[in-house]
């Protein structure tokens, strides 16, 4: 049995179980098959749970279950753990809303932001309202909450935006009002963060004392603080001068005062090396170094030797 046939049989078996289960909290959910084009790579074809209303669905990768099937485990033995995964999706407190009324009024406070590589995600971005920040892109999500280290969110597509009856400009202004209040910017010395993690910088890593980590309060998709209206002002209040921005990952960035000029030429190579050896491919933001100047109040690509630019 190939993977497509496995998905088809698994979807039918899961749907039959859902239809007979009186304790399923979301009635009318349908199990189907979907190709999931994820941002930052990691796309897959798997199973999805469509909520009533048809605008949103939750997907999961059935690849590991198929691997177990190919290793000899019967499909009927794989249905219960897959059903548990579906039940977990449907039983989340975060999903306790009226899915037949997916209005913007009910979703506005769930707005969430993510900053990603434009070039790496160019195909997917055609379906998404977004804004460019140099070689990066700001996209919008709906946040359905975090359980442990797992977050459930949905990208806002052009289709969903049309369903809301909004233009991107209005969505952007609402996001700038909602998101920084809900998930505020956090800035702290990198050395302090490393000490909290038990990773003490060596004496040779003296520059750690001048680096600051910037993220949001949840440290999830925290590089999105680059789009916050007060990003530059907040960092300037601490550093007191213009600064370089090093894209540590999609979850945080590092900032360094421009007065540390002697090490500036080495910054692009540092960023590339960290991306190559220390950051998961799906979390890499960019190989570029950026510069913020107070007089311009904007982020731009830094003119440094070795900076690959766009």
C-alpha positions as CSV (number, residue, x, y, z in Angstrom):
1,X,0.0,0.0,0.0
2,X,1.4,3.4,-1.0
3,X,1.3,6.5,1.2
4,X,-1.7,8.0,-0.6
5,X,-3.8,4.8,-0.2
6,X,-2.7,4.7,3.5
7,X,-3.9,8.3,4.0
8,X,-7.2,7.5,2.4
9,X,-7.9,4.5,4.6
10,X,-6.7,6.3,7.7
11,X,-9.0,9.3,7.0
12,X,-12.0,7.0,6.5
13,X,-11.3,5.1,9.7
14,X,-10.8,8.2,11.8
15,X,-13.9,9.8,10.4
16,X,-15.9,6.7,11.3
17,X,-14.6,6.8,14.9
18,X,-15.4,10.5,15.2
19,X,-18.9,10.0,13.9
20,X,-19.6,7.4,16.6
21,X,-17.8,9.2,19.5
22,X,-20.4,11.2,21.6
23,X,-17.6,12.9,23.6
24,X,-16.1,14.8,20.7
25,X,-16.3,18.5,21.7
26,X,-16.5,19.9,18.2
27,X,-19.4,18.5,16.2
28,X,-19.3,18.5,12.5
29,X,-15.5,18.2,12.1
30,X,-14.3,16.3,9.0
31,X,-11.1,14.3,8.5
32,X,-9.4,14.7,5.2
33,X,-6.1,14.6,3.3
34,X,-4.1,17.8,2.7
35,X,-0.8,18.9,1.3
36,X,0.7,21.3,3.9
37,X,3.0,23.9,2.5
38,X,4.8,25.1,5.6
39,X,6.7,28.3,5.9
40,X,10.5,27.9,6.3
41,X,10.4,24.4,4.8
42,X,9.2,21.1,6.2
43,X,6.1,20.7,3.9
44,X,4.3,17.4,4.0
45,X,1.2,15.6,2.8
46,X,-0.9,14.4,5.8
47,X,-4.2,14.3,7.5
48,X,-6.3,17.3,8.4
49,X,-9.2,18.1,10.6
50,X,-11.6,20.6,9.0
51,X,-13.6,22.7,11.5
52,X,-17.2,23.7,10.8
53,X,-17.3,26.7,8.6
54,X,-14.5,25.5,6.3
55,X,-12.1,28.4,6.7
56,X,-9.7,26.7,9.1
57,X,-8.2,23.2,9.6
58,X,-5.6,21.6,11.7
59,X,-3.2,19.2,10.1
60,X,-0.7,16.7,11.2
61,X,2.0,14.6,9.5
62,X,1.0,10.9,9.2
63,X,4.4,10.0,7.9
64,X,5.6,8.3,11.1
65,X,2.4,6.2,11.3
66,X,2.9,5.1,7.7
67,X,6.5,4.1,8.5
68,X,5.2,1.9,11.3
69,X,2.6,0.4,8.9
70,X,5.4,-0.4,6.4
71,X,7.3,-2.1,9.2
72,X,4.4,-4.5,9.8
73,X,2.1,-2.8,12.2
74,X,-1.6,-3.3,11.2
75,X,-3.6,-0.2,10.3
76,X,-6.2,-1.0,13.0
77,X,-3.4,-0.7,15.6
78,X,-2.4,2.7,14.3
79,X,-5.9,4.2,14.3
80,X,-6.1,4.6,18.1
81,X,-2.9,6.8,18.4
82,X,-4.0,8.8,15.4
83,X,-7.4,9.2,16.9
84,X,-5.8,10.5,20.1
85,X,-4.0,13.1,18.1
86,X,-7.3,14.2,16.5
87,X,-9.1,14.3,19.9
88,X,-6.2,16.4,21.3
89,X,-6.8,18.9,18.4
90,X,-10.5,19.0,19.0
91,X,-10.4,19.1,22.8
92,X,-8.1,22.1,23.1
93,X,-9.6,24.8,25.3
94,X,-8.2,27.3,22.7
95,X,-10.6,25.9,20.1
96,X,-13.7,26.4,22.3
97,X,-15.2,29.0,20.0
98,X,-18.1,29.0,17.6
99,X,-16.5,27.7,14.4
100,X,-19.7,28.5,12.4
101,X,-19.1,32.2,13.2
102,X,-15.5,32.8,12.1
103,X,-15.9,36.6,12.2
104,X,-13.0,39.0,12.4
105,X,-14.5,40.4,15.6
106,X,-14.0,36.9,17.2
107,X,-10.5,36.6,15.9
108,X,-9.0,40.1,16.2
109,X,-7.5,39.5,19.7
110,X,-5.9,36.3,18.4
111,X,-3.7,38.2,15.9
112,X,-0.1,37.0,15.9
113,X,3.0,38.0,13.8
114,X,5.8,36.1,12.2
115,X,8.9,37.4,10.4
116,X,10.4,35.0,7.9
117,X,12.8,35.0,4.9
118,X,11.2,36.4,1.8
119,X,13.3,34.4,-0.7
120,X,13.0,31.1,1.1
121,X,9.2,31.4,1.3
122,X,8.5,33.3,-2.0
123,X,6.1,30.7,-3.4
124,X,4.0,30.4,-0.2
125,X,3.9,34.2,0.2
126,X,1.9,34.6,-3.0
127,X,-1.1,33.3,-1.0
128,X,-0.5,35.4,2.1
129,X,-0.9,39.1,2.8
130,X,2.5,40.3,3.9
131,X,4.9,43.2,4.2
132,X,8.6,43.4,3.2
133,X,11.3,44.3,5.7
134,X,14.3,44.4,3.4
135,X,14.9,40.7,2.5
136,X,12.4,39.6,5.2
137,X,8.6,39.3,5.2
138,X,6.1,40.0,7.9
139,X,3.1,37.6,7.8
140,X,0.0,37.4,10.0
141,X,-1.4,34.5,12.0
142,X,-4.3,33.6,14.3
143,X,-3.1,32.3,17.6
144,X,-5.0,29.5,19.2
145,X,-2.8,29.1,22.2
146,X,0.2,27.2,23.5
147,X,0.2,24.0,25.4
148,X,3.7,23.1,26.7
149,X,6.1,23.9,23.8
150,X,3.4,23.3,21.2
151,X,1.6,26.3,19.6
152,X,-1.5,26.1,17.5
153,X,-1.8,28.9,14.9
154,X,-3.2,29.5,11.5
155,X,-1.7,31.7,8.7
156,X,-4.0,34.4,7.5
157,X,-4.3,33.9,3.7
158,X,-5.8,36.2,1.1
159,X,-8.9,34.0,1.2
160,X,-9.3,34.4,4.9
161,X,-8.7,38.1,4.8
162,X,-11.4,38.4,2.1
163,X,-13.7,36.4,4.4
164,X,-13.0,38.9,7.1
165,X,-13.8,41.7,4.7
166,X,-10.5,43.4,5.3
167,X,-7.6,45.0,3.4
168,X,-4.0,44.2,4.4
169,X,-3.5,47.8,5.6
170,X,-6.3,47.5,8.1
171,X,-5.0,44.1,9.3
172,X,-1.5,45.6,9.7
173,X,-2.8,48.5,11.9
174,X,-4.9,46.2,14.0
175,X,-1.9,43.8,14.5
176,X,0.3,46.7,15.5
177,X,-2.2,47.6,18.2
178,X,-3.0,44.1,19.4
179,X,0.2,42.1,19.2
180,X,2.7,44.3,21.1
181,X,0.3,44.6,24.0
182,X,-0.4,40.8,24.1
183,X,3.1,39.7,23.6
184,X,5.4,42.6,24.4
185,X,9.0,43.1,23.4
186,X,11.7,41.8,25.8
187,X,15.3,42.9,25.7
188,X,18.0,41.5,28.0
189,X,21.8,41.1,27.9
190,X,22.9,37.9,26.1
191,X,25.4,37.1,28.8
192,X,22.5,37.1,31.3
193,X,20.4,34.8,29.2
194,X,23.4,32.4,28.8
195,X,24.0,32.3,32.5
196,X,20.3,31.5,33.1
197,X,20.7,28.6,30.7
198,X,23.9,27.4,32.4
199,X,26.0,28.2,29.4
200,X,28.6,30.6,30.8
201,X,30.5,32.6,28.2
202,X,34.3,32.2,28.2
203,X,36.6,35.2,28.9
204,X,37.4,35.2,25.2
205,X,33.7,35.8,24.4
206,X,34.0,39.4,25.7
207,X,31.7,40.7,23.0
208,X,28.9,38.8,24.7
209,X,28.8,41.7,27.2
210,X,27.8,44.1,24.5
211,X,25.2,41.9,22.8
212,X,21.5,42.0,23.7
213,X,18.9,39.4,22.9
214,X,15.5,40.8,21.7
215,X,12.4,38.7,21.4
216,X,8.8,38.7,22.5
217,X,7.5,37.6,25.9
218,X,6.8,34.0,24.7
219,X,10.0,33.7,22.8
220,X,7.9,32.2,20.0
221,X,8.4,33.7,16.5
222,X,10.0,36.5,18.5
223,X,11.9,38.0,15.5
224,X,8.5,39.6,14.7
225,X,9.4,42.3,17.2
226,X,11.3,43.9,14.3
227,X,7.9,45.0,13.1
228,X,6.8,46.5,16.4
229,X,6.3,50.3,16.1
230,X,8.5,50.9,19.2
231,X,11.3,48.4,18.4
232,X,13.9,51.0,17.5
233,X,13.0,53.3,20.4
234,X,13.1,50.5,23.0
235,X,16.5,49.3,21.9
236,X,17.9,52.8,21.7
237,X,16.8,53.4,25.3
238,X,19.1,50.6,26.4
239,X,22.1,50.9,23.9
240,X,22.0,54.7,23.6
241,X,23.2,54.6,20.0
242,X,22.6,53.1,16.5
243,X,22.9,49.3,16.4
244,X,23.5,46.3,14.2
245,X,20.9,43.5,14.1
246,X,22.0,39.9,13.9
247,X,19.2,37.5,12.9
248,X,19.7,34.8,15.4
249,X,16.6,32.8,14.3
250,X,12.9,33.4,13.6
251,X,12.4,33.4,17.4
252,X,14.9,36.2,18.4
253,X,17.5,38.6,17.1
254,X,20.7,40.0,18.7
255,X,21.6,43.7,18.7
256,X,25.0,45.2,19.0
257,X,26.0,48.9,19.3
258,X,27.7,50.4,16.3
259,X,30.5,51.6,18.5
260,X,31.8,48.0,18.6
261,X,33.0,48.9,15.1
262,X,36.2,46.8,15.2
263,X,34.2,43.5,15.1
264,X,31.6,44.7,12.5
265,X,33.4,43.3,9.4
266,X,33.2,39.8,11.0
267,X,29.5,39.9,11.8
268,X,28.3,38.4,8.4
269,X,30.5,35.4,8.8
270,X,29.4,35.0,12.4
271,X,25.8,35.0,11.3
272,X,26.4,32.5,8.5
273,X,28.4,30.2,10.7
274,X,25.7,30.2,13.4
275,X,23.0,29.5,10.9
276,X,24.9,26.7,9.3
277,X,25.9,24.8,12.5
278,X,23.6,25.9,15.4
279,X,20.2,26.8,14.0
280,X,17.6,24.3,12.7
281,X,17.0,24.9,9.0
282,X,13.3,25.7,9.6
283,X,14.4,28.4,12.2
284,X,17.0,30.2,10.0
285,X,15.9,33.8,9.4
286,X,18.6,35.3,7.2
287,X,22.3,35.4,6.5
288,X,22.3,39.2,6.4
289,X,23.2,41.7,9.0
290,X,21.0,44.8,9.4
291,X,21.5,48.3,10.7
292,X,19.2,50.6,12.6
293,X,19.9,54.3,12.6
294,X,17.8,56.5,14.9
295,X,17.8,59.4,12.4
296,X,16.1,57.2,9.8
297,X,13.9,55.2,12.2
298,X,14.1,52.2,9.9
299,X,15.9,48.8,9.6
300,X,18.1,48.4,6.5
301,X,20.7,46.0,5.2
302,X,24.1,46.9,6.7
303,X,26.9,47.8,4.2
304,X,29.5,45.4,5.5
305,X,32.1,43.3,3.7
306,X,30.8,39.8,3.2
307,X,27.2,40.7,3.8
308,X,25.4,38.7,1.1
309,X,22.5,41.2,0.9
310,X,19.4,40.2,-1.0
